[in-house]
Amino acid sequence: MSTLVVDIADCRVASSPSSEIVTYALGSCIAVMLVDPAAHVGGLLHFMLPDSSIDSRKASDSPFMFADTGIPLLLRMVSRLNPDPKRLVAYLAGGSNMMDPDNFFSIGNRNIAAAHVLLRKAEVPIRSESVGGIVTRSVGLRLENGSVWLKQQRSSGPPAAQPAGVGRGPGA
């Protein structure tokens, strides 16, 4: 199995059943994984911030840094691999409040909301998500069967609400 590693503010796509796409140490960042399991096509975006309007030059140089520029680009990249749009589903992970336990800046929550809005607009259903809380997460997408794996590490800090688990639907 070939493993493609996605760094922060990065994205990778693949169309081989022997591919796995992974990213590590998600805090407030979000991993958006898109997959058509029957076609063995998918991609993973690791974005940092919800809105590129804070720095248009940075968005131009690093479009994967932001949800509003990275998610549409991920969708275009995956579309070039010819998935069946009716089978394309998304998985989300991340959006923690690791460095902001009082939720003052609310970056994690804003990232989660941005991903939901953009995927809904693109009519890509979110199959499941593991978001929020104060945990770091690492995730991977296996294209041989479209499965997602998740590892999470609880932060030392105040207790937080349990995040929704991968394999459960949004709002579960």
N, C-alpha and C positions, 0 to 999 in steps of 0.2 A: 504494500500500500504506500502510495506517495503522499506525503504530508506537506500541505502548503500552510505556512505560518503567516498570519495577518498581524501586522504591528498596529500600534495606535495610529489613528488617522490614515488607515490603509484599507484596501479591499482586494480580494482575490476571487476569481471564478474558475470553475473547472467543469469538464464534461466527460469525465472518465469514471467508470464504476470503481476503479482502484484508487480514487482520490479521497483524501480527507482534508478539510479546511478547518484550521483551529486558530483560536486567539486566547491569550492568557491575561490574567490579572485585571479583569474589568472591575472598575470601581463605579464612578458616576457615568463612565462611558457606556455605550450600548453596542452590543453585537446584534446586527440584523442578519439573519440567515435566511436565504431564499432557496427553495428547492422544488424541483419536479422529480419526485422519486422514481417514477417509471422511466424517465428519459436519462436519469443519472446526471442531471444538470443542476448546478447550484452555485451559490456565492455567499460570501461573508464580508460584511462591512463592520469596521470598528470605529465608530464616530465618537467625538468628544463633546460637542456642543450642539444645541438645537438650531441655532439661527446664524447664518453667515453674515447678516447685515451688520454685525459688530465689527467686522473687518473684511471688506470686500476684496482687498488685495490678498489676504491670507486665504480666503475662499477660492480665489482664482489659482493660487499656487498649490493649495492643498484642499481640493474639494471634498475629500473623504473625511476631513476634520469635522464637518457640520452635517447635521441631519438633512437640512433642506437642499443641500447640494449633493451630498453623498448617496442618499437613498435613491433619488432619480437616476443617478449615474450607475449605481448597482443594478437597478432594474433594466437599464439599457444594456449593460454588459451581459447580464443573464439572458436577456431577450435575444441577443446575437447568437446564443448557443441553441436556439430553437426549442425551448420548452413548450409544453402545451399550457397556454395561459389558464385553462380551467383546472389544471392540476397544481399550479404554482401556489405554494404556501410559505408562510413566514414563521420564524421562531425568533423570540427576543430574549436577551439576557443582559443584565447589568442594571444601571440606574440607581446604584447605591448612594447613600449619603455618608460615605466613609470619612471625609474630612470636614463634614458639615452636619454633625449629629443633631444640631438644633434646627437644621433645614432653613438656614437664613438665606442662602443663595438658591437653594432648591434646584441645583443643576441636574441631579439624577431624575427628579420628578419632571422637570422641563424636557429632558431628553426622552423619557418614556412617552410623554404626551406628544412630542413632535413625531416620534416613530409611529405612534398610533394614527395620528392625523394623516401623515404622508402615505402610509400603507392603505388606509381606508380610501383615500383619494385615488390611489392606484388600483383599487379593488382587489388587493391581495389579502386574503384572510390570514389572521394570526392563529396558527394552530395551537401554540402554547407559549408561555413566557415564564421566566424567573427573573423578576425585577424588584427593585426597591430594597429596603432594609439596610443593614450595615454589614454586608458580606462582600468579599471579593469572589469573582467567578471566573472560571475558565471554561470554554465551550468548544465543541467540535461538531462538524457536520460530515457524516459519512455518505458519500454519493452512491455507494453500492446498493443501499436500501433507503436512503433519505433520512436515516436516524440521526438524532442529536444526542450528544452526551454533555453532561454538566458536572463540574466539580466546584464546590463552594467552600470557602473558609470564612468562618465567623470572625469578625473584628473584635478586638477587646474594646469595649465601650459600653454605653448604656444599652439596655435591651431594646430591641426594635420589633415591630410586627413581622411575622413570618412572611417571606415573599411567596408568591405563587410558584409552584414547582413546575418544571418542565414535564410535559405530559398532561398538565391540567390546562384548561382553557383560560383565556383572559377573565379576570374578575373572580376566578375560582378561589 
